């Protein structure tokens, strides 16, 4: 299992931690941000295919921002998969 930490930009969350094992997401944790929503995203994506999550969340926005915590997570996972 590989562990990743990502520092998001332009959102309330300050750090995103997650693991990928056999192409599946595990142990997703957001530091700061909208606690309930981010806990829900983490639960919904536990065990999900990492590439599927990237495709599903990429481009999601928050308010008047051009990104969101979900979009930043998609970027983080995309970078992890590209390694």
N, CA, C and O atoms as CSV, one atom per row, in Angstrom:
chain,resi,resn,atom,element,x,y,z
A,1,UNK,N,N,0.850,-1.171,0.000
A,1,UNK,CA,C,0.000,0.000,0.000
A,1,UNK,C,C,0.894,1.232,0.000
A,1,UNK,O,O,1.813,1.340,0.813
A,2,UNK,N,N,0.626,2.149,-0.905
A,2,UNK,CA,C,1.406,3.385,-0.993
A,2,UNK,C,C,0.614,4.525,-0.363
A,2,UNK,O,O,-0.583,4.671,-0.611
A,3,UNK,N,N,1.288,5.329,0.452
A,3,UNK,CA,C,0.655,6.470,1.117
A,3,UNK,C,C,1.050,7.759,0.403
A,3,UNK,O,O,2.187,7.921,-0.040
A,4,UNK,N,N,0.085,8.673,0.302
A,4,UNK,CA,C,0.315,9.959,-0.346
A,4,UNK,C,C,-0.233,11.077,0.527
A,4,UNK,O,O,-1.268,10.924,1.176
A,5,UNK,N,N,0.474,12.203,0.536
A,5,UNK,CA,C,0.014,13.439,1.171
A,5,UNK,C,C,0.068,14.530,0.122
A,5,UNK,O,O,1.029,14.622,-0.641
A,6,UNK,N,N,-0.956,15.349,0.086
A,6,UNK,CA,C,-1.053,16.393,-0.927
A,6,UNK,C,C,-1.473,17.690,-0.250
A,6,UNK,O,O,-2.372,17.684,0.591
A,7,UNK,N,N,-0.838,18.797,-0.602
A,7,UNK,CA,C,-1.193,20.120,-0.101
A,7,UNK,C,C,-2.049,20.797,-1.166
A,7,UNK,O,O,-1.533,21.212,-2.204
A,8,UNK,N,N,-3.358,20.913,-0.916
A,8,UNK,CA,C,-4.246,21.499,-1.923
A,8,UNK,C,C,-4.073,23.011,-2.015
A,8,UNK,O,O,-3.554,23.653,-1.102
A,9,UNK,N,N,-4.520,23.561,-3.135
A,9,UNK,CA,C,-4.421,25.004,-3.382
A,9,UNK,C,C,-5.803,25.572,-3.650
A,9,UNK,O,O,-6.596,24.972,-4.376
A,10,UNK,N,N,-6.096,26.738,-3.060
A,10,UNK,CA,C,-7.326,27.459,-3.345
A,10,UNK,C,C,-8.566,26.941,-2.642
A,10,UNK,O,O,-9.684,27.290,-3.020
A,11,UNK,N,N,-8.382,26.104,-1.614
A,11,UNK,CA,C,-9.525,25.554,-0.877
A,11,UNK,C,C,-9.271,25.659,0.621
A,11,UNK,O,O,-8.176,26.023,1.049
A,12,UNK,N,N,-10.283,25.339,1.412
A,12,UNK,CA,C,-10.172,25.425,2.876
A,12,UNK,C,C,-9.334,24.298,3.472
A,12,UNK,O,O,-8.674,24.483,4.495
A,13,UNK,N,N,-9.362,23.145,2.840
A,13,UNK,CA,C,-8.585,22.011,3.333
A,13,UNK,C,C,-7.092,22.319,3.208
A,13,UNK,O,O,-6.651,22.920,2.229
A,14,UNK,N,N,-6.330,21.902,4.203
A,14,UNK,CA,C,-4.891,22.198,4.225
A,14,UNK,C,C,-4.023,21.008,3.834
A,14,UNK,O,O,-2.863,21.183,3.463
A,15,UNK,N,N,-4.570,19.808,3.913
A,15,UNK,CA,C,-3.810,18.615,3.557
A,15,UNK,C,C,-4.788,17.486,3.237
A,15,UNK,O,O,-5.842,17.366,3.861
A,16,UNK,N,N,-4.422,16.665,2.260
A,16,UNK,CA,C,-5.204,15.485,1.918
A,16,UNK,C,C,-4.264,14.287,1.971
A,16,UNK,O,O,-3.235,14.263,1.294
A,17,UNK,N,N,-4.621,13.304,2.771
A,17,UNK,CA,C,-3.846,12.072,2.896
A,17,UNK,C,C,-4.694,10.921,2.387
A,17,UNK,O,O,-5.905,10.885,2.609
A,18,UNK,N,N,-4.058,9.984,1.707
A,18,UNK,CA,C,-4.776,8.813,1.211
A,18,UNK,C,C,-3.780,7.726,0.853
A,18,UNK,O,O,-2.586,7.978,0.694
A,19,UNK,N,N,-4.296,6.518,0.730
A,19,UNK,CA,C,-3.504,5.369,0.322
A,19,UNK,C,C,-4.103,4.795,-0.950
A,19,UNK,O,O,-5.306,4.900,-1.191
A,20,UNK,N,N,-3.243,4.184,-1.762
A,20,UNK,CA,C,-3.695,3.446,-2.942
A,20,UNK,C,C,-3.074,2.054,-2.881
A,20,UNK,O,O,-1.862,1.900,-2.727
A,21,UNK,N,N,-3.928,1.056,-3.003
A,21,UNK,CA,C,-3.480,-0.330,-3.042
A,21,UNK,C,C,-4.241,-1.040,-4.157
A,21,UNK,O,O,-5.472,-1.053,-4.169
A,22,UNK,N,N,-3.505,-1.626,-5.084
A,22,UNK,CA,C,-4.107,-2.334,-6.221
A,22,UNK,C,C,-5.120,-1.457,-6.956
A,22,UNK,O,O,-6.168,-1.936,-7.389
A,23,UNK,N,N,-4.797,-0.165,-7.094
A,23,UNK,CA,C,-5.654,0.753,-7.834
A,23,UNK,C,C,-6.872,1.232,-7.079
A,23,UNK,O,O,-7.720,1.919,-7.649
A,24,UNK,N,N,-6.980,0.885,-5.805
A,24,UNK,CA,C,-8.143,1.261,-4.989
A,24,UNK,C,C,-7.746,2.267,-3.912
A,24,UNK,O,O,-6.637,2.213,-3.380
A,25,UNK,N,N,-8.662,3.185,-3.594
A,25,UNK,CA,C,-8.423,4.220,-2.586
A,25,UNK,C,C,-8.755,3.722,-1.189
A,25,UNK,O,O,-9.728,2.996,-0.985
A,26,UNK,N,N,-7.927,4.128,-0.226
A,26,UNK,CA,C,-8.142,3.754,1.164
A,26,UNK,C,C,-7.672,4.881,2.091
A,26,UNK,O,O,-6.816,5.686,1.723
A,27,UNK,N,N,-8.241,4.922,3.285
A,27,UNK,CA,C,-7.783,5.821,4.361
A,27,UNK,C,C,-7.708,7.283,3.940
A,27,UNK,O,O,-6.721,7.961,4.225
A,28,UNK,N,N,-8.736,7.768,3.270
A,28,UNK,CA,C,-8.763,9.155,2.796
A,28,UNK,C,C,-9.056,10.076,3.978
A,28,UNK,O,O,-10.031,9.879,4.704
A,29,UNK,N,N,-8.198,11.086,4.164
A,29,UNK,CA,C,-8.365,12.033,5.255
A,29,UNK,C,C,-8.075,13.448,4.776
A,29,UNK,O,O,-7.022,13.713,4.196
A,30,UNK,N,N,-9.009,14.349,5.021
A,30,UNK,CA,C,-8.836,15.768,4.726
A,30,UNK,C,C,-8.577,16.484,6.046
A,30,UNK,O,O,-9.248,16.208,7.041
A,31,UNK,N,N,-7.617,17.395,6.067
A,31,UNK,CA,C,-7.362,18.230,7.234
A,31,UNK,C,C,-7.973,19.589,6.969
A,31,UNK,O,O,-7.632,20.254,5.990
A,32,UNK,N,N,-8.883,20.001,7.850
A,32,UNK,CA,C,-9.668,21.241,7.717
A,32,UNK,C,C,-10.662,21.099,6.567
A,32,UNK,O,O,-10.771,20.034,5.960
A,33,UNK,N,N,-11.370,22.159,6.278
A,33,UNK,CA,C,-12.402,22.107,5.252
A,33,UNK,C,C,-13.767,21.815,5.863
A,33,UNK,O,O,-13.924,21.846,7.083
A,34,UNK,N,N,-14.741,21.535,5.029
A,34,UNK,CA,C,-16.118,21.252,5.458
A,34,UNK,C,C,-16.186,19.829,6.002
A,34,UNK,O,O,-16.348,18.869,5.249
A,35,UNK,N,N,-16.061,19.711,7.300
A,35,UNK,CA,C,-15.850,18.428,7.966
A,35,UNK,C,C,-16.848,17.352,7.549
A,35,UNK,O,O,-16.439,16.267,7.138
A,36,UNK,N,N,-18.126,17.624,7.645
A,36,UNK,CA,C,-19.131,16.606,7.326
A,36,UNK,C,C,-19.083,16.174,5.875
A,36,UNK,O,O,-19.139,14.981,5.578
A,37,UNK,N,N,-18.980,17.127,4.975
A,37,UNK,CA,C,-18.936,16.800,3.548
A,37,UNK,C,C,-17.690,16.003,3.191
A,37,UNK,O,O,-17.759,15.057,2.407
A,38,UNK,N,N,-16.561,16.379,3.760
A,38,UNK,CA,C,-15.313,15.686,3.431
A,38,UNK,C,C,-15.258,14.301,4.060
A,38,UNK,O,O,-14.669,13.384,3.486
A,39,UNK,N,N,-15.865,14.138,5.235
A,39,UNK,CA,C,-15.969,12.797,5.809
A,39,UNK,C,C,-16.850,11.916,4.924
A,39,UNK,O,O,-16.565,10.733,4.739
A,40,UNK,N,N,-17.918,12.495,4.380
A,40,UNK,CA,C,-18.814,11.741,3.504
A,40,UNK,C,C,-18.093,11.321,2.226
A,40,UNK,O,O,-18.219,10.177,1.790
A,41,UNK,N,N,-17.335,12.243,1.621
A,41,UNK,CA,C,-16.566,11.908,0.421
A,41,UNK,C,C,-15.601,10.768,0.732
A,41,UNK,O,O,-15.470,9.822,-0.045
A,42,UNK,N,N,-14.932,10.869,1.870
A,42,UNK,CA,C,-13.972,9.829,2.264
A,42,UNK,C,C,-14.647,8.474,2.403
A,42,UNK,O,O,-14.111,7.467,1.939
A,43,UNK,N,N,-15.805,8.433,3.029
A,43,UNK,CA,C,-16.537,7.172,3.195
A,43,UNK,C,C,-17.014,6.621,1.856
A,43,UNK,O,O,-16.898,5.423,1.594
A,44,UNK,N,N,-17.548,7.498,1.013
A,44,UNK,CA,C,-18.069,7.059,-0.282
A,44,UNK,C,C,-16.973,6.503,-1.191
A,44,UNK,O,O,-17.225,5.603,-1.992
A,45,UNK,N,N,-15.764,7.037,-1.065
A,45,UNK,CA,C,-14.676,6.627,-1.952
A,45,UNK,C,C,-13.795,5.525,-1.380
A,45,UNK,O,O,-12.892,5.051,-2.069
A,46,UNK,N,N,-14.033,5.105,-0.139
A,46,UNK,CA,C,-13.235,4.023,0.447
A,46,UNK,C,C,-13.396,2.761,-0.402
A,46,UNK,O,O,-14.506,2.257,-0.576
A,47,UNK,N,N,-12.280,2.259,-0.926
A,47,UNK,CA,C,-12.284,1.058,-1.746
A,47,UNK,C,C,-12.630,1.288,-3.207
A,47,UNK,O,O,-12.664,0.343,-3.995
A,48,UNK,N,N,-12.889,2.545,-3.577
A,48,UNK,CA,C,-13.249,2.858,-4.964
A,48,UNK,C,C,-12.022,2.817,-5.867
A,48,UNK,O,O,-10.894,3.007,-5.411
A,49,UNK,N,N,-12.254,2.570,-7.132
A,49,UNK,CA,C,-11.194,2.614,-8.131
A,49,UNK,C,C,-10.661,4.041,-8.206
A,49,UNK,O,O,-11.433,4.986,-8.365
A,50,UNK,N,N,-9.348,4.198,-8.091
A,50,UNK,CA,C,-8.734,5.518,-8.042
A,50,UNK,C,C,-8.982,6.316,-9.322
A,50,UNK,O,O,-9.310,7.500,-9.246
A,51,UNK,N,N,-8.835,5.706,-10.478
A,51,UNK,CA,C,-9.045,6.439,-11.730
A,51,UNK,C,C,-10.496,6.851,-11.891
A,51,UNK,O,O,-10.783,7.938,-12.392
A,52,UNK,N,N,-11.414,5.990,-11.470
A,52,UNK,CA,C,-12.835,6.335,-11.512
A,52,UNK,C,C,-13.090,7.591,-10.679
A,52,UNK,O,O,-13.816,8.484,-11.116
A,53,UNK,N,N,-12.498,7.668,-9.478
A,53,UNK,CA,C,-12.676,8.826,-8.608
A,53,UNK,C,C,-12.138,10.092,-9.264
A,53,UNK,O,O,-12.768,11.147,-9.186
A,54,UNK,N,N,-10.988,9.995,-9.904
A,54,UNK,CA,C,-10.412,11.151,-10.607
A,54,UNK,C,C,-11.382,11.633,-11.678
A,54,UNK,O,O,-11.681,12.825,-11.755
A,55,UNK,N,N,-11.868,10.727,-12.491
A,55,UNK,CA,C,-12.779,11.091,-13.577
A,55,UNK,C,C,-14.071,11.710,-13.050
A,55,UNK,O,O,-14.613,12.634,-13.656
A,56,UNK,N,N,-14.554,11.206,-11.937
A,56,UNK,CA,C,-15.822,11.653,-11.368
A,56,UNK,C,C,-15.709,13.017,-10.692
A,56,UNK,O,O,-16.638,13.820,-10.784
A,57,UNK,N,N,-14.598,13.297,-10.018
A,57,UNK,CA,C,-14.476,14.502,-9.196
A,57,UNK,C,C,-13.770,15.668,-9.874
A,57,UNK,O,O,-13.927,16.817,-9.460
A,58,UNK,N,N,-12.997,15.379,-10.909
A,58,UNK,CA,C,-12.235,16.436,-11.581
A,58,UNK,C,C,-13.172,17.528,-12.103
A,58,UNK,O,O,-14.182,17.242,-12.747
A,59,UNK,N,N,-12.818,18.779,-11.815
A,59,UNK,CA,C,-13.581,19.917,-12.318
A,59,UNK,C,C,-14.706,20.375,-11.402
A,59,UNK,O,O,-15.367,21.370,-11.699
A,60,UNK,N,N,-14.941,19.675,-10.295
A,60,UNK,CA,C,-15.968,20.093,-9.344
A,60,UNK,C,C,-15.540,21.414,-8.705
A,60,UNK,O,O,-14.382,21.569,-8.318
A,61,UNK,N,N,-16.469,22.364,-8.592
A,61,UNK,CA,C,-16.146,23.671,-8.017
A,61,UNK,C,C,-16.880,23.873,-6.693
A,61,UNK,O,O,-17.809,23.136,-6.361
A,62,UNK,N,N,-16.444,24.883,-5.948
A,62,UNK,CA,C,-17.048,25.223,-4.654
A,62,UNK,C,C,-17.325,26.723,-4.639
A,62,UNK,O,O,-16.399,27.531,-4.710
A,63,UNK,N,N,-18.584,27.089,-4.547
A,63,UNK,CA,C,-18.942,28.516,-4.538
A,63,UNK,C,C,-18.432,29.204,-5.790
A,63,UNK,O,O,-18.630,28.711,-6.900
A,64,UNK,N,N,-17.778,30.340,-5.613
A,64,UNK,CA,C,-17.245,31.078,-6.759
A,64,UNK,C,C,-15.800,30.704,-7.084
A,64,UNK,O,O,-15.161,31.357,-7.909
A,65,UNK,N,N,-15.282,29.656,-6.440
A,65,UNK,CA,C,-13.910,29.200,-6.708
A,65,UNK,C,C,-13.900,28.341,-7.968
A,65,UNK,O,O,-14.917,27.748,-8.330
A,66,UNK,N,N,-12.764,28.277,-8.626
A,66,UNK,CA,C,-12.659,27.427,-9.813
A,66,UNK,C,C,-12.178,26.019,-9.473
A,66,UNK,O,O,-11.815,25.250,-10.362
A,67,UNK,N,N,-12.176,25.689,-8.194
A,67,UNK,CA,C,-11.773,24.369,-7.718
A,67,UNK,C,C,-12.574,24.036,-6.466
A,67,UNK,O,O,-13.414,24.829,-6.040
A,68,UNK,N,N,-12.331,22.898,-5.886
A,68,UNK,CA,C,-12.976,22.471,-4.640
A,68,UNK,C,C,-12.065,21.447,-3.977
A,68,UNK,O,O,-11.061,21.033,-4.557
A,69,UNK,N,N,-12.414,21.046,-2.776
A,69,UNK,CA,C,-11.634,19.991,-2.126
A,69,UNK,C,C,-11.713,18.696,-2.926
A,69,UNK,O,O,-10.728,17.965,-3.024
A,70,UNK,N,N,-12.885,18.410,-3.499
A,70,UNK,CA,C,-13.038,17.208,-4.323
A,70,UNK,C,C,-12.163,17.293,-5.574
A,70,UNK,O,O,-11.526,16.309,-5.951
A,71,UNK,N,N,-12.128,18.459,-6.218
A,71,UNK,CA,C,-11.284,18.660,-7.398
A,71,UNK,C,C,-9.808,18.535,-7.027
A,71,UNK,O,O,-9.030,17.932,-7.766
A,72,UNK,N,N,-9.425,19.097,-5.895
A,72,UNK,CA,C,-8.037,18.996,-5.446
A,72,UNK,C,C,-7.679,17.548,-5.132
A,72,UNK,O,O,-6.559,17.115,-5.400
A,73,UNK,N,N,-8.624,16.795,-4.564
A,73,UNK,CA,C,-8.390,15.373,-4.316
A,73,UNK,C,C,-8.187,14.641,-5.635
A,73,UNK,O,O,-7.304,13.791,-5.744
A,74,UNK,N,N,-9.000,14.965,-6.640
A,74,UNK,CA,C,-8.841,14.342,-7.961
A,74,UNK,C,C,-7.454,14.637,-8.529
A,74,UNK,O,O,-6.823,13.753,-9.110
A,75,UNK,N,N,-6.983,15.851,-8.367
A,75,UNK,CA,C,-5.635,16.208,-8.835
A,75,UNK,C,C,-4.574,15.403,-8.086
A,75,UNK,O,O,-3.615,14.918,-8.687
A,76,UNK,N,N,-4.751,15.265,-6.779
A,76,UNK,CA,C,-3.796,14.518,-5.965
A,76,UNK,C,C,-3.732,13.059,-6.391
A,76,UNK,O,O,-2.648,12.497,-6.547
A,77,UNK,N,N,-4.883,12.456,-6.577
A,77,UNK,CA,C,-4.931,11.048,-6.984
A,77,UNK,C,C,-4.365,10.880,-8.391
A,77,UNK,O,O,-3.641,9.922,-8.665
A,78,UNK,N,N,-4.694,11.809,-9.273
A,78,UNK,CA,C,-4.138,11.760,-10.626
A,78,UNK,C,C,-2.632,11.804,-10.626
A,78,UNK,O,O,-1.986,11.062,-11.366
A,79,UNK,N,N,-2.056,12.676,-9.792
A,79,UNK,CA,C,-0.594,12.750,-9.689
A,79,UNK,C,C,-0.022,11.455,-9.128
A,79,UNK,O,O,1.011,10.973,-9.593
A,80,UNK,N,N,-0.691,10.898,-8.134
A,80,UNK,CA,C,-0.225,9.643,-7.533
A,80,UNK,C,C,-0.240,8.506,-8.567
A,80,UNK,O,O,0.686,7.697,-8.623
A,81,UNK,N,N,-1.285,8.457,-9.370
A,81,UNK,CA,C,-1.384,7.396,-10.376
A,81,UNK,C,C,-0.347,7.562,-11.485
A,81,UNK,O,O,0.073,6.581,-12.099
A,82,UNK,N,N,0.064,8.800,-11.739
A,82,UNK,CA,C,1.050,9.068,-12.794
A,82,UNK,C,C,2.468,8.700,-12.373
A,82,UNK,O,O,3.359,8.616,-13.219
A,83,UNK,N,N,2.690,8.480,-11.082
A,83,UNK,CA,C,4.038,8.167,-10.587
A,83,UNK,C,C,4.432,6.752,-10.927
A,83,UNK,O,O,5.534,6.320,-10.587
